[in-house]
């Protein structure tokens, strides 16, 4: 399959196995929509924080607890300390929101997940804690002078719509690819527990035309995301066996311990057959 030429709205990544993956770069419109959703959630969290503060103060007044606070310096001091504590909590929501979700959801915040976006490194690898902290601390500069004023200007200028935080952290926002899980693989194919035995394989002779687009996409996803799987070797064996059986090949075509290479060969053959 012929690869499309690279363009500014696509991020093309070449793996060491000469397998190419493409991402569609997120534009200003989709990123603004995701940021709007996240901003609404952040404002709601901060508003809920101060609502709880007011409710707590009201409860303390009704239970006469604040009157006993004179021992610690008076009611005003207690209320001030409560305000400081809840203010720090609100500050944590504002700055920690993106960092927390980007780590928990592998580069996605609730807004990005709703729109279908994901933050990744420019080499295609998942975002790390350091990169998430850098890109979100610089968000303060991107936010100036008003709602993402500098950030929007930077994204307009940059060919891949990266703001200052992305440039500093070496990250980019792309449209998300479908996530492949063990459960989804098990629903699409039936795996057989057949031992692998050494035997040569020839990528040019692989009848990949017998595979559906969905099965080819699964093979591509495995090659691209295999570093993230805890049971990488076992999953590679299952995927390789499923592909071989669908192509009506004997299980022995997969050399022992070389399941990943077989899957890479399937993907490479698919990308070069047209």
Secondary structure, 3 states (H helix, E strand, C coil): CCCCCCCCCEEEEECCCCCEEEEEECCHHHHHHHHHHHHHHHHHHHHHHHHHHHHHHHHHHHCCCHHHHHHHCCHHHHHHHHHHHHHHHHHHHHHHHHHHHHHHCCCCCHHHHHHCEEEEECCCCECCHHHHHHHHHCHHHHHCCCCCHHHHHHHHHCCCCCCHHHHHHCEEEEECCCCCCHHHHHHHCCCCCCCCCCCCCCHHHCCHHHCCHHHHHHHHHHHHHHHHCCCHHHHHHHHHHHHHHHCCCCHHHCCCCCHHHHHHHHHHHHHHCC
